[in-house]
Structures are given as C-alpha cells and as structure tokens.
C-alpha cells in the first residue's frame, strides 16, 4: 500500500513519524507534498520519504491523507480530484469538512474517512476520532485504524460527534499546555526553578490522565481521593471553583465545537 500526504506540517509530520517508527509502513511506501520549498527539502531529510507534488501523491497513493489547513481543502481537491485512484482511501483530517462536503467537492464516489488526531502523536499518545464513509469496507477501516494506532489511541465515532472530538481532544492539548504553564508559573512564584516546575506540573498531569484511563473510576471520585478533610488540596479546589475553572473549560470546549461546525 502506497501512503501519501498532501501537506506536511506539524500534524502530518507527527503522523508520518509515528507510522514509520512503529513500522506500520516502510519509508519507500510513503510520500508527502508541501507548499513551501523549505518543507519539501525537509521531507526526505527528516523522514526519509519522497517529497512529491500534490498531483503525484494523488495519482500514486492507495491511502491519501489530506493534511492541509481547512481553508485550502477546496483548492487542493479541485487540483487532484481527477487523479485519485478509483479505490483509494481518502483521509481528511480537517475540522468541519463533512463526508457529504468531501464527496460533493470531489464530484465522484470515493472511499472517504474523516479523522481528527491531535499533536500528542509526536510522542505516540494521540487520541484520534475516526468516521468512515459508507464505501469503506471493514477490512479497509481496520487498516486505517492500524495506521492511527501507530501513534496513539483511536475510537470510531458517528459523524455527528466529529466536531465534538475536535473540541475535547483535537484542540485540547492547547488547553492542557495552558494549565501546565499556569501551574508552573505558580511554582516559580513560590521559588521553584522553572525547568523543575515544568517537570513537576507536566508529570502530575500525565500521571493523573493515566489514572483516569487505567482505573476506570470517575474523575470526580479520583479528585475526592486527593481531597483530605481540612487539607491543602480541597482549599485549592475551592479556589478553582470560585474562579470558574470548570465553567471556563466547558465554555472553551463548546466554543471550539461551534467553530468547527462553522468551518
């Protein structure tokens, strides 16, 4: 199977690295295109795969990732729509681009998949929501899942939830980085060296997330385990509630989902 990427920014690069590191595909079976000459030069140097034109990626790929920004999707699809193989699997990773929109823009029946990964793919810890079109077979879906599982977890979701995936995982690393940065800033304010503060804050978030995933317990129950009566933690939680952390996060995710739906 030949795998092509149209677009090779941060997200595509993380995915390519994960696929290669886990040997889900060989370098000689992968190719990528990019808009800038600088990125085109970086593709073979950094990943050991061929840098090609959009047209060549479309003609030769059995699995083709559309990894350009959403505002460029229509332009790119119009450029390649007559070149894509009849049985190729097209994977779109842009928010807001529905299966119906993709099919209407390609103006031909194709095997389409929507996917929303996130940047923790860089460290093999992505969370990807995947929605296959009706022409994708179970065997083909299994292969697509195996590609995404090379750099993290996956879940198949109905299309009505794909914009929610954008809000709760696709964009959420940015929220978590803000939280880590804020905790580290507080530690620095209390005298801890910054590098050490980042390590403590980041490891706390990593360990807490692992507890949620591996324990199967409700996050609220895990929070209660840390909050001893009359202790330090419940005082911190009280302030976070007073400052509106919970409602702020909910509003932020909902704003992200609304933006994804409008794209």
N, C-alpha and C positions, 0 to 999 in steps of 0.2 A: 504494500500500500504506500503510495506517494502522498506525503502530507505537506501542504503548502500554507503559508501565512501571508496574507496581504495586510501589510502593516507590521512593524516590528518595534513598537515602543516598549514601555516598561512591562505592561501586562503580557504582551506576546512574548517578550524575552523571557519572562519568568516561566511561562508555559513551555516554551521551547527547551529551556534548561531542565525543567522537571522531566519532560518526556525523554530527553537524552540521558539524563543521569540515571533514570530508572530503566533505561534500555527498552522503553515502550516502542521506540523506533530507532533505526540507525541513522547516523548523520547523512549518509548518501541517499536516504529516502526522504529527506526533508529539504525544504527550500523556503525562502522568505523574500518579500519585496519591501521596499520602503520608499518614502517620498524624497528624503534628502540623500544626497550623495554620501555624506558623512556616515549615515546609518547603513547605507549599502556597503560601504567599506568595512564597517564594524561587524556585519553579519558573519562572514566567513572567518574573520579573525577571532571573534568571541565565541561563536557556537560551532564552527567547523562545518557549516552547511552552506549550500549555494545561495548567493544573492541573485535574484532574478527579477524580471519585470512582472508587473501585475498580469499581463497577458500570458506569459509563460507559466506562472503559478496557476492560473485558471485552466489553461489547456492540459497541464500535466498532472494535476493533483487529483487523487481519489478522495481525499478529505481536505477541504479547503476552509481555513479559518479566515473570517473577515474581522480583522483586528484594528481597523481604522476607527477614528472618532465618529460618533453618530452622525454629525453634520456632513461627513464625506461619504456616507453609505450610498446614497443615490448616485452620486458621481461615479463611484467605483463600480457599482453594479451595472450601470449603463455601459461602462467600458468593457466589462468582462462577460456579460450575460449570454452572448452568443458563443463564447469559447468554452464554457464549463462543460465537462463531460456529462453525458446523459445520466449516468448512475452515480455521479459524485455526491458526496455528503457535504453540504454547505453548513458551516457552524458560525452563527452570528453571535458575537459577544457584546453587542451594543445594547444599552437600555432603551426601552421604548419601541424597538423595531419588532413588530409582531410577525408571526408566521404568515398571516394574510398579507401584510405590507410587503414582506420579502418576496412572496410568490407573485404578487401583482407587479412588483418592480422588476423582477427577473422576467416576467411575462412568459413563463413556461413552467410546467410541472417539474419540481426538483425535490430531492431528499433534503429537507431543511431541519436544522436543530437550533434552538435558542439556548444559550448558556450564559451564566453570569458567575464568573470566578472572581477572586479577589487577590490583592497583591501578596498576601502570605504564601502564595505559590512560590515566591522566591526562596522560602525556607521549607518547602514541602508541606505546608499547613494551610492550604487554601480550603475554602468552602465554596462549592460550585452548585448552583441550581441549574438543572437541565430539563428542557422541554422539547421532546421530539415531535416533528410533524408526522402526519398520518402515513406518509410514504416510506418512513424509516422502519426497517424491519427490526425485530427483537435482536437478531444477531448483530446488525449494524449499531443498534443502540448500545449493546454490550461492549462493542469495540470503542465507541465514543466514550463511554463511561470509563473504560480502562485507560484511555489517554488522560482524562481529567484526574483519575485516581492516582496517576503517577506523581501528582504534586499536591495531593490533599484528599479531602472527603468530597463525596458527591451525593446528591439527592435528586431524584426525578420529581418534578412538581408540575401541576397543571399550569397552563399559560396565564390564567387569571392571577397567579401568585408570583409571576416573574418580576413584576415591579416591586413587590414586597421583598423579594430576595435582594434586589438592588439596595433597598433601604437597610435591611437587617444584617447583610453580610457583604454585599458588593462594595458599598461605600463605608461601612462601619469601621474598617481599620483606622480611618482618619479620626473617628470619634475616640477610639481606644488610645491612639497616639496622643491626642489632646489630654486624656485622662492621666496617662503615664507622665506626660510632661508636667502637668499641674501637680501631681503628687511629688515628683522630683523637685520642682520649684519650691514646694513647701519644705522638703527635707533640706534643701540648700539654705533656705531662710533660717532653718534651725541649726545650721552649722555643718551639715554633711557635705563632703566634696561632690561635685556634680556627677562625675563618672560613676561614683558609688551610688549616688541617689538614683540614677537611671537604672542601674543593675537591680537594686532592691525593688524599685517600683515595677519594672518590667517582669521580674521573676514572680512577684506577687500576683500580677495579672495572669501570667502563664499558668502558674500553679492553680489559681482559682478557677480558670477556664477548664483545666484538666479535671478538677474535682466535679464540675458540673457534668462534663461529658462521661466520666467514668463511674461516678457514684450513682447516677440515675435519680438523685434527690432533687427536689425543687430548690431553685436558687434561694428562695426565702428561708427554707429550712437550713441551708448551709450558712446563710447570713446569721440566723439565730444561734447557730453553734459557736460563732465567734463573739457574740454579744453577751458577755457575762453580766449578771446583775450588778449594777453600780460600778461597772468597769469603764475602761477607756474607750472601747470600740463603740458602745451604744451612744456615747457622747458625740463621737464623730458622725455616726449615722444620724443623730438628731440634727446636727448642723446641716448635713447634706439634704435632709428632708426640708428643713427650714429654708434653704437656699433654692429649693426646687429642682434638685438633680433629676429625680425620677420623671417629673413632668417635662423638664427640659429635653431629656433624652427621647421621650415619646414624641414630643413635638418635632424634634430634629429628624427622627426616622420618618415620620409622616410627611414632613416637607420634602424629604428626599424621594419618597414614593410618589408624591404628587408631581414632582419634576420629571421623574422617569416616565410617568404616564403621559406627559405632555410632549415628550421628545419624538 
